[in-house]
Amino acid sequence: MIGAILTQLTRDLTVEEIKKSGFDAYFTDHTTGVYPASAAGVPFDVKYIGVKVDPIADLNEDLAAEQKARVTYDNLIRLIDDPDVCDPIRYLREREVVHYQRFAESLGVVQNNLDAQNSYGWNPAFDKRA
């Protein structure tokens, strides 16, 4: 969806508009293609995705990711006044909230089905309780 929004916003740009907007450095490297990077220009790196094969650790990572995405969408909504851009971003934000709720429910199920003595002291994916 974000790619579609960017395509709509950049599809008919003139060279003058590209230069005036400050989009010229990005355009030089990527034309108008979607290049995953932070607002500061730091490229996406898969090393930021944490997977431990421990359901408690991984579900907490998922919960955090949903909240970080929600905050990013909140910030975009504060900065953008075009309803054709904001409406899909609001939809994506709502989706993050629902994902967060489902991950939280899943975490509760996992925790309720682990050995209640010390569910954080061992990795249920590998360690077997005696």
C-alpha positions as CSV (number, residue, x, y, z in Angstrom):
1,M,0.0,0.0,0.0
2,I,2.8,2.4,0.8
3,G,4.4,1.6,-2.5
4,A,1.1,2.4,-4.3
5,I,0.8,5.7,-2.4
6,L,4.4,6.7,-3.4
7,T,3.8,5.7,-7.0
8,Q,0.7,8.0,-7.1
9,L,2.5,10.9,-5.5
10,T,5.6,10.7,-7.8
11,R,4.2,9.4,-11.1
12,D,4.1,12.7,-12.9
13,L,6.9,14.7,-11.3
14,T,8.9,17.0,-13.5
15,V,12.6,17.4,-13.1
16,E,12.0,20.9,-11.7
17,E,9.6,19.5,-9.1
18,I,12.1,16.8,-8.1
19,K,14.8,19.3,-7.6
20,K,12.6,21.8,-5.7
21,S,11.3,19.2,-3.3
22,G,14.7,17.9,-2.3
23,F,13.8,14.5,-3.9
24,D,16.8,14.7,-6.3
25,A,19.3,12.7,-4.2
26,Y,16.8,9.9,-3.7
27,F,15.7,10.1,-7.4
28,T,19.3,9.8,-8.5
29,D,19.8,6.5,-6.7
30,H,16.3,4.9,-6.9
31,T,14.3,6.9,-9.5
32,T,10.8,6.7,-7.9
33,G,11.0,3.1,-6.8
34,V,10.3,2.1,-3.2
35,Y,13.6,1.6,-1.3
36,P,13.0,0.5,2.3
37,A,14.8,3.0,4.5
38,S,14.1,5.0,7.7
39,A,13.0,8.6,7.5
40,A,16.7,9.5,8.2
41,G,17.7,7.5,5.1
42,V,19.1,4.5,6.9
43,P,18.5,1.4,4.7
44,F,16.5,-1.5,6.0
45,D,18.6,-4.3,7.3
46,V,17.2,-7.8,8.2
47,K,19.5,-7.8,11.3
48,Y,16.7,-5.9,13.0
49,I,14.4,-8.8,13.0
50,G,14.9,-10.8,16.1
51,V,14.0,-14.5,16.1
52,K,14.9,-16.8,19.0
53,V,12.6,-19.8,18.4
54,D,11.3,-19.2,21.9
55,P,7.6,-18.5,21.7
56,I,7.7,-16.0,24.6
57,A,10.7,-14.0,23.3
58,D,9.4,-14.1,19.7
59,L,5.8,-13.0,20.6
60,N,7.2,-10.1,22.6
61,E,9.3,-9.2,19.6
62,D,6.2,-9.3,17.5
63,L,4.3,-7.1,20.0
64,A,7.1,-4.5,20.0
65,A,7.2,-4.5,16.2
66,E,3.5,-3.8,15.9
67,Q,3.7,-0.9,18.4
68,K,6.7,0.6,16.6
69,A,4.8,0.4,13.3
70,R,1.7,2.0,14.9
71,V,3.8,4.9,16.2
72,T,5.3,5.5,12.8
73,Y,1.8,5.6,11.2
74,D,0.7,8.0,14.0
75,N,3.6,10.3,13.2
76,L,2.9,10.1,9.4
77,I,-0.8,11.0,10.0
78,R,0.4,14.1,12.1
79,L,2.6,15.2,9.2
80,I,0.3,14.6,6.2
81,D,-2.8,16.5,5.4
82,D,-3.8,14.8,2.1
83,P,-6.8,12.5,2.9
84,D,-6.0,10.3,-0.1
85,V,-2.7,9.5,1.6
86,C,-3.9,9.6,5.2
87,D,-6.9,7.2,4.8
88,P,-4.8,4.2,3.7
89,I,-2.3,5.0,6.4
90,R,-5.1,5.1,9.0
91,Y,-6.2,1.6,7.7
92,L,-2.6,0.3,8.1
93,R,-2.5,1.8,11.6
94,E,-5.7,0.0,12.6
95,R,-4.3,-3.2,11.3
96,E,-1.3,-2.8,13.5
97,V,-3.6,-2.4,16.5
98,V,-5.4,-5.6,15.6
99,H,-2.2,-7.5,15.1
100,Y,-0.9,-6.4,18.5
101,Q,-4.1,-7.6,20.1
102,R,-3.8,-11.1,18.4
103,F,-0.2,-11.4,19.4
104,A,-1.0,-10.5,23.0
105,E,-3.8,-13.2,23.0
106,S,-1.3,-15.7,21.6
107,L,1.3,-14.8,24.2
108,G,-1.4,-15.4,26.9
109,V,-2.2,-18.8,25.4
110,V,1.5,-19.8,25.3
111,Q,2.1,-18.6,28.9
112,N,-1.0,-20.4,30.2
113,N,0.2,-23.7,28.6
114,L,3.8,-23.6,29.9
115,D,5.1,-25.0,33.2
116,A,4.0,-22.3,35.6
117,Q,6.9,-22.9,37.9
118,N,9.4,-20.9,35.9
119,S,8.2,-20.3,32.3
120,Y,11.0,-17.7,31.7
121,G,13.8,-20.0,32.9
122,W,13.9,-22.4,29.9
123,N,13.3,-22.5,26.2
124,P,10.1,-24.5,25.6
125,A,11.0,-25.0,22.0
126,F,14.1,-27.1,22.9
127,D,14.4,-27.8,26.6
128,K,12.4,-30.6,28.0
129,R,11.4,-30.5,31.7
130,A,12.3,-33.5,33.7
